[in-house]
Amino acid sequence: MNINIDIEKLILEGMPISPSQARLLQAELESELAKLLANKGLPDNLRSGGVVPGGAIQVKPGTNSTQMGQHIAQEIVIKILGEKS
């Protein structure tokens, strides 16, 4: 199964992040999303497409780019699966 995800916009409000950190965050986010969705799968209602509502995700100050990417991916998967965080 191929899963295509389009994240229209990721705003890191109040998070000073360099271009190299942004690339690392993006890579980690993509990797973690792929891993989590491969393990958990998609709900039936999203198998032929759909939209998952966005929202704010809280990240603790001092979190590095790798941890931030993992955390954001986990929160996105929670929204996709309709779980409570």
Secondary structure, 3 states (H helix, E strand, C coil): CCCCCCCCCCCCCCCCCCHHHHHHHHHHHHHHHHHHHHHHCCCHHHCCCCCCCCCCCCCCCCCCHHHHHHHHHHHHHHHHHCCCC
